[in-house]
Amino acid sequence: MSPMPDPNAVLAALRAAFGADEVLAGDASPRHLKDWSTAVGGIPLAILRPRSTDALARMLAICHAHGQPVVPQGGLSGLVGGAVPSGGEVLISLERMNAIEDLDLDSGTVTVQAGAVLQTIQEACRDAGALLAVDLGARGSCQIGGNVSTNAGGNRVIRYGNTRDSVLGLEVVLADGTVLPMMNRMVKNNAGMDLKHLFIGSEGVLGIVTRVVLKLQPLPQGTSTALVAVADFASALRFLRHAQQSLSGQISAFEIMWRDYLDTAVAANRLRKPFVTDHPVYVLTDMHCGQPETDAQRFQAMLEAAIEAGWIVDAAVAQSVADAEALWAIRDGVAEVLRDHAPTLNFDVSVPVAQIGECAARVRANLERDWPQLKALFFGHVGDGNLHVVVCKVPEDAASVHAIEDAVYSVVRDYGGSVSAEHGIGVLKRDWLHYSRSAAELALMRTLKQSLDPCGILNPGKML
């Protein structure tokens, strides 16, 4: 580790190399000081806003020479405090590096700068006749560099995989300003180690992603969507297997909501309840269609067979785009739930798919036993083993927060699961990482960190 940097010398060097528009005072932009998490930070030394990879490389070289810690920032939609400064660091915002550089339909790729907003890329690809499969609720504000750095998941993982599965190439700037031009555009490339995977999901502690080559998918010609009611999680799992087999693996979303979440989301968003009768568990599923009329018939037949078999007890099938959006509004209404029931603790965990129901039941039992006054909401992505739990109106003292976290994470550990399915570790989950990673794995992570960032300036205190 380097000695403590001299803030005045760091600022003088940065201001000498860059204009005032690219080097802001640390308190000049409050929106850069927090993300969507509850993490509380401090005032950074400065906020840097590079317009190019070359500028970022020169900024990092200056910071590295002075031993100055830096915190990279994307769209600030993270939920684990990974982009929040603790105080005294230099913030590096990628928001100005937002160009869509190339969209190649013949190769099936799109090349973008890291600061491009996910929804902007999605729309450009859609207008050109292709699908960018990376998708999550924060699409309107999250940046692709942050998606890559956290290996974001989302609603379409069951069919298209995590962000990692859509990344062909990366450009990354290391702590000392070295640029790694790994901008591969081929699906097949076994010329030595595939170094991009070091940086996908590493949360900015090994290097800063600046450009990305993403793999595109055929644009669906339509979507069949339904919200179904089931008696329990076991029935939802049987329905999942049936749907995947009947539709040849074309299911593109399979979202589960226990009754507590659905009722709360409907109320918070002032939505219409989809069924007259309440049910214990609901599944929102859809299929991307290549031949809308034929595929809609297959989708309907799949649902009818599931009802006849007793795996589902009721179904609301979208008859229009507006109907589908109304059903998805329930699942995507999390922000309003968090607003109405703050302060909340938000858990993003994963266990093997077959054990999600058991895990949810054990977590619920722990919470009801020790905190019967608290409401807990359960939902998630069944197809990829991801369970979300929102505990509402939690006590804000550290002891209570720690105890509630242990009530959830200890169950996940027992199933060999992950304390972070898709949101990353940041600072809020750092102390629980050992529940999901062995001592040997953590030691190797630290070795990689030391090798690529020997001065420890990149996102210090995050993840490790």
N, C-alpha and C positions, 0 to 999 in steps of 0.2 A: 504494500500500500504506500502511496505517496504521502509526504508531509502535508499539513494543512495548507491549502492554497491562499494566496494573498488576493482578496476580492478586488481591491483597487487595481492590481496589476492585471487580473483577468479581464475586468471591464475595459481597461485602457487598451489592451491588446485586441479585444473584440471590436471596440469602437474604431480603432485605427484601421482595421481590416474591412469593416462593413459600415454601411450607413445607419443613421438613426432609425430608419424605417425597418431595418432588419434586426436591430438590437434595441429592445424596449426595456424600460425599467421594470424591476420585478413586480411592482404593484400597479403597473400601468393597465393591466387587463385582468380584472377579477375573474372573468369566465375561464381563464386558463388555470385557475388555482384549485379546481375541484372537478371530480367526475361524478357519475351517477351513484357512486357508493356513499357510504356514511363516513369514509375516512376523512379525518381532519388534518390538514397540512399546515404549511407555513408559507412565508413569503420567499420566493426565489431571488437569486441575485439578479437575474435578467431573464427575458423571454426572447428567444431567437426564432426568426421566421425565415428560413432559407427558401430560395426560389429554385434551387438546382442541387443536384448531387454534388457538384464541385464545391458549391458554397457550404453545404453541410460538412463535406470532408475537411475543408479548411477550418470550419468552426470546431470540429472535434479535435483536429490537430492542435489547435490553440489550447483547448480545455485539457487535453492529454498532457501537453507540455507543462501546464501549471498544476496538474493534479486536481482539476476542478470537476466535481461531480455534475452529471447531466441527467435530466429526466426527459425521455422522448414522449411526445404526446400525439395521439391521433384525434378521433372525434369525441373523446371524453365521454363515451357511453359505457365505459367499464363499470363493473360492480364490485371490484375487489381492491380499489385504491392504487392500481398499478401506475397511473399517470399523475398521481397527486404528489406535489413536492413536500418534503418534510421541512424544508427551510434552508436557504442558502445555496441550493443547486442552481444550475442554469437549465431553464426549460427550453426544449426544442420542439416547436410546433411544426408539423408537416403540412399544415392546411394550405399553404401556397403551392405546394408541389402536387397539383391535382389534375394534371392533364391526362386525357385518354389519348395515348400516343399512336396506337395502331389497332385496327380491328380487322383481322384476317379470317374471313369466312372459309376460304379454301383450306387453311391450316387448322381452323377451329380454335383460334386464340385471340385474346385481347391483351394488349400491353398497356399498362397504366402506371402512373406515378402513385406513390404510397398514400398521398393525401386525398386521392379521389374518393368521394362519398359513394358508398356501396350502391345506393339507389340510382345515382347518376350513371354508374357503369351498367347496372341492370337495364335501365331504360335505353341506353345507347345500343346495347346488344340486342334488345328486343326490337328496336326500330330497324336494326339491320337484319333481323330474322334469325337470331340465335338466343340461347338461354345461358345466362350466367347462373349456375346452380347455387352458389353461395347465397344464403338468404337468412335473415334473422329480424326480429322485431325492431331493432334499432337501425334498420336499413337507411332511414332518412337522415341520420347524423353520423353513424359510424364510418370510419375510413378503412379502405382496404388494407393499408399497412397495419392498422391495429387488428383487423380480422386475421391477418397472417401471423402477427406476433403473438396472438393468443390462440391460434388455431380454432377460431370460432366455429360453433356448431350450428344450431338453428333448427328450422322446421323440416328441412329436406334431407337431413342426414341419412334417413332410412334408405333413400334411393341413390343419392349422389355423394354421400360421404361428408366428412368435415371439410373445412377450408383447405387443409393439407392436400386433399384428394383433387382439388381443382388447380393447384399450383404446379406449373411446369418449370418456371424459372424465377430467380430473384436477383436483384442488385442490393447489396448490403454494404454499409459503411461501418468499419470496425472502430474501436475506441480511439485508435491513434490516427484516424483519418484514412486508413487504407480502404480502397474500394474493391469489393469482390464483384466482378461483372458476370454473374451466373445466370445470364438471361437466356437460358435454354428454351427452345420453342418446340421440341420434339417430345412425344410420349415415350419413345425408346431412346435412352442415352445411358449406356453403361460404361462410359469412359472414366473409370476411376470412381472415387467416392462421391456420392450425391450430397454435396455440402449444404444444399438449401435446407435440408431437414434439421440441421443444427439450429437454425434461426426460426423456423416455423414453430410457434408455441413457446418460444424462449422469453417472451415478454420484455424484449429490449434489454436484457442483461448481457447479451453476447455481441450484439451489433444492432444497427438501426436499418430497417428495411426502407429502401427508397423507391424501387420500381419492382413491378410484378408482372409476370406472364401467366395468364390464367387460361385454363382449358374451358372451351365452350361446349354446350350440349345442343341437340336439335331443339328448336322452339316448339313447345306443345301447341297443337291446334285447338285445344280446348281442355277443360278440366271438369271431372265429375267429382262432386263433393257431397258428403253426408255427415250428419251428426247422429250417432246411434247411442241408444241406452242399453246398458248391460247390467247384469245382476251383481257381478263382482269382478275382481281382477283376473281370476282364472278364466272367466268367460271372455274377457277382452283379449287374453292371450290366445285362446282357441280361435277367436274371430280373426286375429292377426294372421295366424298360420293359414287359415282358410282363405283370407283375402289375398295373401301373397301367392298362394298356390293357384287359386282360380284366375288371377289376373297376371300370371307369369312374371311376378316380381315388379309389376308396374306401379304399385302403391308408392306415392311420393310424399305422403305425410300420414302419420298415425299418432295423433295427440290424445293423451288421456287426461281427463279431469274428474276428480272425485266431486261428489255433490257439494261439499263445502266450498270448493273453489268456484264452481259454476254459479252457484247462488250468489256468492259475494261479487263476482265479476259482473253478473247481470245487473245487480243493484248499483254497483259503483259506476257503471257506464250507461245506466238507464236504458237497458236493452229489454227486448221482449223474450220471455222464457220460451224455449223451443218446444217444450212438451207440457201438456196439461198436468200430467202426473209426474211426481218427483221420482228419481231413480238413484241408486247408490253410486254408479259410475257411468261416465259418458266417454265416448271416443269420437273425435273429429278426424275423418279420413278423407283423402282425395287421391285421384289418379290423373296424372298428366296423359292426355289423349293425343294420339296421332290421327285417328279417324273418329271425330266426335260422336257421330250418330251410332256407329257400330260399337264403339267403346262404351258409350253411355248405356247401351243395352246390356253389355257384359257386366258393367258395374251394378246395374239394377238386378241382374240375375244373381250376382254374387251376394247382394244384400238379401234377396228373397230366400236363397238357400240357407243363409245364416239364421234367418228368422225361423225357417222350418226346422232347422237343427236345434233351435233353442239357445243359440249362443248370444243372440241379441233379442231384446224384447220390444224395441220400437226404433224407428228410424225417421229422421227428417232429411229428405233429399233435396238439395238445391236445384231449383228449376231455372235459375238465371244467375248471372254474375252478381246481381244485387243480393240474391239469397245466399250465395256462397260467402260474400263479404260480411253479411250479417252473422253467419255462423262463425267465421273467423274472428269477428270482433269480440266474441266471448273469450276465445282462447288468447287473443292478443291484448286483452284489456287489463294487463297486469299493472301498468303504470298508475292507472286510476285506483286500483286496489291498494297499492303501496301508499298513494297519496291519502286515501281515506282512513287507513289503518296504521299510520305511522305512530311511533317508530316501529319498524319491522326488522326481523332478521331473515335474510333470504339465503336459502340453501340450494346449491346446484351440485347434486351428487350423481354418481352412477354405480350400478351394480349389474351383474348378469341379468339379462332380460327376464329369465324365468323366476328371478327372486325379487323383482320390484314389488310385487304385492306383499310378500312377507316383510320386506324391508319397511315399506310404508306403514304396515300394521304395527311393527315393533317401535318405530319412531313415534307414531301416534300414541301408543300405550305409554311410552316414556314421558311424553309431554303432558298427557292427561293425568298421569300419576303425580307428577311433581309440580305442574303449573295448570291446574284445572281451570283457572280463570282466563287463560290465554286461548285465543282462536288460532288454529293451525290449518293452513290450506295446502292441498296436495294436487299436483298436476305434473305433466311431463311428456317426454317423447318416448313412448313405449318401444318403438322399433329399434332404438339404439341404447336402451338401458338407462336413460337420463330421467331422474326424478327431481322435481323442484318442490320445495317446502317453504312456505311463507308463514312465519310466526308473527302474529299481529300484536301491536301495542305492548311491546316487550319492556320490562324494566331497563333503565339505561345505566345501571351500575355495572361495573366490569365483572363482578363475581357472578351476577345473574346471567349476563351474556355468555360468559365462559361455560357455565353449567348447562345452559340450553344448547350451546354448540356441541358440547361433549355428549349430550343426550342424543344428538343426531349423528355426529361423526363416529361415535363408538359403534353404533349399529352398522354403519357403512364399512368400517374396518373389519368387523366380524364377517362380512360377506366378501372380503377381498376387493372392495369397491374403491372408488375414487372420491376424494373430498371435493374435487372440482371436475365436473364433466365437460363444461364448455366455457366457463368464465375466466379461467386462469387462477393464479395464486395471489399475486399482488402482495399487499401487506395484510389484508384481512384474513387470509387463509394460511399465511406463512407458518404459523406456529402449529398447524395441523397437518402439514405436508408429510410428516413422518408416519402418519396413519396410513398413507397410501404408497409411500416409497421407502425402500429399505435403506439401511445405513450405507450399504455399498453404493446404491444408486445416488444417494445424496452426495457421497464423497466424490463420485465421478462428475456430478454436476459442478461441484466446486473446483475440480481440476480443470474442467473445460472453461469455467469462468476465469480462473487464474491464467490460463494459457492465452485466451483471447482478449482479456481485459486485465492485465497485470496490475494496473494502478487502481482498479476497482471503481472507475468513474461512472460506468453505465448503470443507471437505475439502481443506485445503492439501496440496500435494505429490502428490495423487492424479491419475491420468490424464495431467495436463500438468506 
